[in-house]
Amino acid sequence: MSTPIRIGIVTVSDRASAGIYEDEGGPAIKAYLDRALASSWAAVARVIPDDRALIARTLTALADDEGCCLIVTTGGTGPAPRDVTPEATEDVIDKPMPGFGELMRQVSLQKVPTAILSRQTAGIRGKSLIVNLPGRPRAIAECLDAVMPAIPYCIDLIEGPYLETDPAVIVAFRPGQKAKG
């Protein structure tokens, strides 16, 4: 059996990291990926406060030291003063991937008019794709439904592992349906 693909899941929340309330975002991401992925994978989860430098260090460690091909964050994407996840992501990425944020906001705007306030983004660091999601579990699922079809091919393009989805849940798009290689 091969080594599981490592995926980082980062909850950014002052209150969840302090134990004031239970983290719902990280478990929602894990549950979604458990359903959507057919590949063997392992979560590398972190719950951290809204601190730009700490978020940047955590993303860097998950990409560079932990070897996560995908890092999904939840929280810290709004306009409040402590919402700094997009800025921390931009601090550590090599290439921005603005289409992810554009699509997630478009999908979310069909549900709630306040989605325009969300600042989700994505980018590449080395061989890792980092995607910032909102904090609410329902919004997490809606956003992942929108972008997940492109994630496996993006990881192919940055020379990461071959990530397979369960086609009964989500169909990954690969031009010419690239064969596993």
DOMI-746244 format. One line per 8 residues: number of its first residue (from 1); their letters; for each residue x, y, z of N, C-alpha, C, O. Coordinates in steps of 0.001 Angstrom, whole numbers. Each point is the difference from the previous one (the first is absolute). Layout:
! residues N
NUM> a> X:Y:Z:X:Y:Z:X:Y:Z:X:Y:Z; ...
This chain:
! residues 181
1> mstpirig> 839:-1182:0:-839:1182:0:883:1243:0:1002:54:713; -1370:931:-1503:809:1206:-119:-241:946:1178:-989:-112:724; 1906:1025:-565:-108:1009:1049:-1167:929:-315:-147:434:-1143; -683:-123:2134:-1127:905:-265:476:1395:-421:1045:481:438; -1830:137:-1283:241:1386:-407:-300:878:1210:-1010:-186:679; 1892:1136:-418:-164:876:1166:-702:1294:-408:395:671:-953; -1450:-343:1703:-772:1211:-256:-105:786:1302:-445:-524:1021; 862:1795:-1071:-79:866:1164:-1386:604:134:-598:436:-983
9> ivtvsdra> 99:-415:2200:-1280:632:319:271:966:1148:369:-413:1099; -555:1704:-1367:331:1019:985:-1245:808:350:-589:654:-861; 196:-705:2127:-1066:850:503:655:1229:604:838:-104:895; -1232:1275:-1400:526:1262:505:-1113:675:797:-965:516:-564; 1120:-532:1882:-1033:561:873:580:247:1381:517:-919:636; -602:2159:-174:443:314:1356:-776:-831:1015:593:-597:898; -1909:556:-1036:-846:-663:993:135:-1523:-38:67:-632:1054; -27:36:-2235:152:-1463:-66:1372:-418:514:122:-1017:683
17> sagiyede> 912:1793:-1006:1349:-367:454:143:146:1511:829:-674:612; -1630:1549:-7:33:193:1456:-957:-948:725:-63:7:1229; -687:-826:-1985:-938:-932:613:-1295:639:451:-763:-614:745; 495:1843:-1184:-1236:687:383:-1199:-627:-704:-1088:-89:569; 1294:-342:-1804:-1042:-784:-663:648:-1059:-869:1179:76:-345; -1992:-1069:2:491:-1143:-763:241:373:-1460:-800:696:-625; 1914:-1172:106:314:185:-1409:-983:-814:-837:-64:-1223:125; -699:1901:-973:-902:-690:-920:545:-1:-1419:-322:-892:-785
25> ggpaikay> 1148:1885:444:508:131:-1359:959:-1101:-398:-162:-607:-1059; 1160:337:1889:973:-1051:-310:-668:-1366:-172:248:-680:-996; -1093:265:1952:-704:-1269:-170:-899:-25:-1238:-164:-1052:-617; -423:2203:244:-831:46:-1215:858:-238:-1247:-426:-692:-926; 1614:1256:903:908:-243:-1135:391:-1465:-50:-40:-616:-1066; 422:42:2219:399:-1410:27:-1142:-899:-459:212:-915:-796; -1419:1168:1291:-1153:-821:-397:-250:99:-1501:-300:-1000:-652; 424:2207:108:-190:190:-1437:1046:-813:-778:-341:-736:-926
33> ldralass> 1606:876:1311:1066:-716:-717:-122:-1505:170:316:-750:-924; -772:291:2092:-241:-1439:201:-1007:-522:-1022:157:-1104:-521; -1189:1895:235:-1018:-403:-978:515:138:-1432:-234:-876:-832; 926:1962:551:331:348:-1383:1224:-714:-561:85:-214:-1209; 855:-156:2059:1252:-567:-504:-19:-1526:4:-412:-631:973; 865:60:-2079:166:-1449:-92:1430:-396:361:247:-1141:391; 689:2071:-520:1404:-258:349:135:-184:1509:-774:556:779; 1763:-1340:-385:334:-120:1409:659:1305:434:965:449:-618
41> waavarvi> -1489:159:1682:546:1281:437:-21:97:1514:-753:-698:679; 1597:1579:-170:84:235:1436:-79:1491:262:667:795:-663; -1486:-420:1632:-132:1404:378:1133:397:934:357:-735:921; 197:1910:-1179:965:617:908:-697:1272:476:59:1039:-657; -717:-1137:1809:-899:1068:452:670:919:1013:807:-423:829; -1171:1688:-929:473:1028:931:-1170:927:327:-826:289:-866; 756:171:2104:-961:1019:422:837:1108:626:654:-201:1023; -684:1381:-1656:879:1091:418:-773:1317:86:-1049:146:-627
49> pddralia> 1563:807:1396:-665:1306:84:218:839:-1252:839:-308:-847; -1623:1376:760:83:953:-1111:1236:876:176:-107:1146:436; 1260:-1674:-768:1261:726:101:742:-193:-1320:380:-1119:-346; -178:2205:-384:556:-78:-1355:1322:-761:-55:173:-873:-852; 752:1187:1739:1300:-668:-25:-132:-1488:309:663:-825:-628; -1522:474:1600:-202:-1406:347:-678:-751:-1146:371:-1134:-302; -1347:1750:-327:-659:-641:-1151:1040:-257:-1094:51:-1094:-563; 770:2089:264:1024:-157:-1037:978:-1117:362:352:-814:-854
57> rtltalad> 92:770:2117:928:-1064:423:-657:-1373:-108:639:-969:-411; -1911:891:779:-721:-1281:-58:-142:-475:-1435:244:-1172:-288; -636:2063:-620:-134:-374:-1414:1349:-437:-569:77:-985:-734; 981:1716:1071:1344:-343:-476:418:-1373:510:525:-810:-764; -753:541:2049:375:-1296:571:-786:-1146:-633:562:-1061:-273; -1858:1271:38:-806:-1064:-611:466:-283:-1426:20:-1154:-429; 348:2189:-298:472:-187:-1380:1417:-557:-38:260:-1008:-658; 644:1660:1357:1421:-315:-124:462:-1170:857:810:-811:-449
65> degccliv> -1308:712:1667:476:-1025:930:-897:-1239:35:491:-1126:79; -1808:1342:-139:-944:-1117:91:-312:-620:-1366:-562:-1094:-63; 919:1775:-1024:-226:-544:-1341:-1455:-89:-415:-374:-897:-755; -448:1810:1235:-1415:4:-388:-135:559:-1420:462:1106:-278; -1088:-1863:-611:-207:466:-1375:-1170:983:-70:-74:818:-916; -825:-902:1873:-1167:869:94:-105:463:1444:101:-798:931; -306:2103:-758:-208:570:1328:-1274:823:-96:-91:937:-792; -886:-1297:1605:-1290:672:-29:-189:703:1341:82:-622:1059
73> ttggtgpa> -335:1924:-1124:-225:762:1224:-1477:344:119:-726:48:-993; 301:187:2216:-1350:479:262:85:1107:1029:688:-121:1013; -1400:1205:-1291:-28:1123:920:973:1099:-372:979:-218:-714; -1278:1406:1220:885:1139:-188:-53:643:-1362:936:699:-387; -2036:-924:-370:-86:554:-1360:-943:1188:-111:-217:515:-1097; -341:-76:2209:-929:1126:-37:706:1346:87:1223:72:-116; -1995:1001:320:577:1337:50:384:488:1403:529:1103:134; -781:-1894:906:306:434:1367:1508:224:162:795:-604:-720
81> prdvtpea> -404:1456:1647:1424:290:178:875:-1233:237:1141:-22:-461; -1633:-1003:1163:809:-1197:277:-45:-1010:-1139:704:-1007:65; -1493:1230:-1096:-87:-919:-1143:1182:256:-934:-31:921:-817; 1081:-1752:949:1238:225:-755:487:-1247:-744:1147:-42:-446; -1998:-962:310:432:-1220:-683:425:266:-1446:1038:-521:-409; -1778:1301:-392:460:244:-1376:1359:714:-49:833:-305:-853; -618:1250:1767:1280:711:13:1146:-952:348:1064:54:-617; -1284:-925:1603:1027:-973:380:269:-970:-1147:1145:-382:-240
89> tedvidkp> -2198:-14:-464:168:-884:-1156:825:698:-1069:936:-579:-550; -1285:1816:260:754:755:-1012:1457:176:405:869:90:-868; -579:-39:2172:1376:130:478:858:-1210:-371:1214:134:-157; -1827:-1317:15:802:-1221:-169:-119:-657:-1370:755:-928:-291; -1669:1372:-555:-166:-679:-1293:975:543:-1046:464:1137:76; -175:-1997:-1055:824:374:-1148:-867:515:-1147:400:892:-747; -1594:-1470:623:-905:347:-1097:-1420:122:521:-523:-947:587; -113:2101:-791:-1416:104:368:-866:-750:-1010:342:-100:-1178
97> mpgfgelm> -1454:-419:1655:-971:-710:-835:-1361:664:211:-869:-576:654; 671:1788:-1203:-1193:783:311:-1316:-625:-453:-1054:333:541; 1095:-1222:-1509:-1228:-621:-474:-740:-764:1086:-1229:-76:-23; 1969:-495:980:-646:-734:1088:-899:935:814:-1168:-313:235; 1702:1450:193:-776:952:788:-1172:566:-782:-1099:165:529; 1354:132:-1807:-1069:540:-842:-1164:-972:-88:-1154:401:147; 1447:-1686:-386:-1054:-1003:-126:-715:-218:1333:-1225:-105:37; 1983:38:1054:-641:-224:1303:-945:1149:347:-1098:-238:503
105> rqvslqkv> 1505:1468:-761:-893:1135:284:-1229:-34:-900:-1107:293:453; 1290:-646:-1717:-1122:-74:-928:-1033:-1014:491:-1198:282:2; 1655:-1443:407:-903:-1043:500:-674:456:1293:-1206:-172:172; 1986:750:727:-551:441:1280:-1013:1129:-166:-971:82:753; 1193:784:-1733:-932:1113:-238:-1381:-492:-424:-990:712:168; 918:-1906:-706:-1298:-568:-353:-782:-398:1250:-1211:-209:-66; 1901:103:1210:-633:-419:1255:-251:1175:944:-1075:109:589; 2073:771:-449:-122:1121:939:641:1261:-586:1084:-75:-579
113> ptailsrq> -1740:1229:722:562:1233:-560:1276:455:696:771:769:-574; -534:-1230:1801:1204:410:722:1254:-753:-462:1095:274:491; -1239:-1202:-1413:1170:-721:-518:996:944:-658:1183:-322:-111; -1649:1471:-321:895:982:-606:1036:499:1011:1027:555:-391; -1288:-750:1681:930:412:1046:1122:-1014:223:978:298:686; -1115:-1483:-1258:987:-1051:212:1204:196:-914:-140:417:-1150; 1313:-721:1670:1237:241:-742:772:-1293:-240:1229:-14:64; -1952:-1078:-340:688:-1256:-272:1012:194:-1126:-208:789:-922
121> tagirgks> 1295:-1524:1025:1025:48:-1037:663:-1365:-71:-337:-908:760; 1273:774:-1671:763:-1235:-119:1335:330:-645:166:1045:-629; 775:-1951:797:1301:207:-617:860:-1245:121:-334:-956:699; 1446:1005:-1404:946:-1115:-53:1237:366:801:542:1096:-142; -105:-2011:975:1307:88:648:725:-1296:-312:-359:-1057:520; 1380:1132:-1367:730:-1205:-377:-920:-1008:-654:-567:256:-1062; 421:-1410:1705:-877:-1060:-513:-1267:-119:840:-579:-1079:123; 157:2207:454:-1204:29:838:-983:1039:-521:383:1116:-350
129> livnlpgr> -1644:-1497:305:-1087:920:-295:-639:375:1328:-400:-869:775; 305:2180:-516:-624:507:1223:-1318:662:-401:-26:868:-872; -1061:-1281:1512:-1326:537:-296:-620:512:1293:-120:-745:972; -274:2019:-960:-672:604:1156:-1506:-100:-177:-548:449:-1006; -112:-1040:1986:-1453:-155:-14:-623:856:1099:690:420:929; -1993:-162:-1035:-690:687:1091:-81:-904:1229:469:-1137:-28; -1063:1645:1097:-29:-729:1263:-1214:-863:268:76:-905:832; -1180:1140:-1492:-1231:-740:277:-11:-1337:-760:306:-36:-1191
137> praiaecl> -660:-1068:1883:6:-1305:-661:-800:-64:-1305:456:-605:-970; -1646:1223:934:-788:-41:-1246:726:738:-1119:23:-471:-1137; 568:1620:1446:742:758:-1004:1260:-749:-439:402:85:-1160; 212:-810:2077:1173:-809:-337:-377:-1024:-1067:699:-137:-1003; -1798:-578:1214:-429:-1028:-963:-358:625:-1344:363:-539:-1046; -1066:1663:1060:-369:658:-1258:1246:441:-774:75:-169:-1217; 883:724:1921:1223:456:-673:829:-1177:-506:528:45:-1111; -410:-1096:1919:760:-1171:-465:-694:-682:-1177:669:-477:-917
145> davmpaip> -1999:424:930:-707:-550:-1160:386:760:-1272:126:-597:-1070; 60:1904:1188:320:829:-1165:1428:-214:-492:226:-105:-1206; 739:39:2119:1408:-23:-422:625:-1389:-43:1023:-188:-659; -1604:-778:1337:615:-1334:57:211:-638:-1372:993:-707:-172; -1871:915:-816:277:-611:-1300:1345:409:-604:575:-758:-781; -67:1938:1128:1267:481:-559:1207:-331:870:1129:49:-488; -1329:-381:1746:1122:-183:920:920:-1148:-401:1213:209:-15; -1703:-1413:-314:933:-1069:-357:891:344:-1205:1191:-311:7
153> ycidlieg> -1753:941:-1025:808:357:-1166:1010:1086:345:1129:-26:-490; -1521:972:1322:948:1022:453:1177:-664:708:1152:370:-230; -1433:-1338:1080:1069:-707:710:861:-794:-987:1213:-98:185; -1825:-468:-1231:791:-642:-1066:981:1000:-602:1181:-301:-174; -1680:1492:-142:816:1009:-687:1162:498:843:1018:419:-551; -1141:-453:1866:1101:439:862:845:-1185:475:791:112:936; -980:-1244:-1607:791:-1215:213:-227:-627:1369:914:-556:609; -2160:659:-138:-373:-660:1244:-504:-1400:-279:50:-458:-1141
161> pyletdpa> -536:-231:2166:-503:-1369:-178:-1306:-19:-794:-696:1011:-99; 379:-2172:-461:-1221:-180:-769:-1164:-169:970:-111:-1021:679; -743:2016:-621:-1129:38:928:-1260:-426:-745:-398:622:-986; -220:-1689:1473:-1211:-494:-644:-1226:345:836:32:-56:1230; -1110:411:-1919:-1262:265:677:-940:-1183:-209:204:-828:-888; -1221:770:1713:-1065:-982:-169:-994:621:-977:-677:965:356; 568:-1491:-1583:-875:622:-992:-1478:14:393:-781:750:-585; 391:-1553:1549:-1381:50:484:-239:1258:843:-1146:387:226
169> vivafrpg> 2226:247:237:-101:1192:838:420:1242:-786:-736:985:-43; 1904:-1030:-571:538:1126:-765:856:-552:-1119:791:-919:215; -939:1461:-1389:786:-461:-1148:1153:975:-204:-212:1187:-249; 1427:-1700:357:1186:825:-260:147:174:-1503:-175:-946:-767; 496:2157:360:218:267:-1421:1487:-74:-299:818:665:635; -493:-1485:-1609:1356:-75:-520:-131:13:-1517:-683:-853:-567; 1334:1820:-106:-108:60:-1470:381:-1346:-609:1029:-584:338; -1873:110:-1233:258:-1297:-629:-30:-1144:987:475:-1099:-283
177> qkakg> -1062:1383:1493:-40:-977:1078:1342:-697:150:117:-1218:-135; 892:2037:420:1372:-450:207:23:-1290:818:-601:-87:1070; 1298:-896:-1591:96:-1275:677:944:105:1196:927:810:12; -1186:-1643:989:860:-28:1180:1417:-321:-439:232:-943:-756; 708:1736:1235:1379:-208:-460:1033:70:1017:1180:-164:-306
